[in-house]
Amino acid sequence: MSQPYSDSDLAVALSRTAADGSVRVTAKGRGALAEQIREIAFAQGVAVRRDADLAEILDAVEIDCEIPAAALGAVAEILNRLYQANLEIAS
């Protein structure tokens, strides 16, 4: 990685469930664990976005729980951009 992260850095991984379309927190961590989450995401080709405020909101969510309504708008925007990028790549 080109930019070092500190122990206070936070990473939160999300996934969308096929059954009901809800977005859930699938992993989260700070420091070395956050770095590992990002490395896995990069290795899998998952788009990563840096948004400290959204990450702090999502950090309050337990693993495998739906994200709160307050974060839905931001997450929807991120997912929309990811889907558009995937469509462009597929074309």
Secondary structure, DSSP 4 states (H G I P E B T S, - for coil): --S---TT-EEEEEEE-TTT--EEEEEEEETHHHHHHHHHHHHTT------HHHHHHHHTSPTTSBPPHHHHHHHHHHHHHHHHHHHHHH-
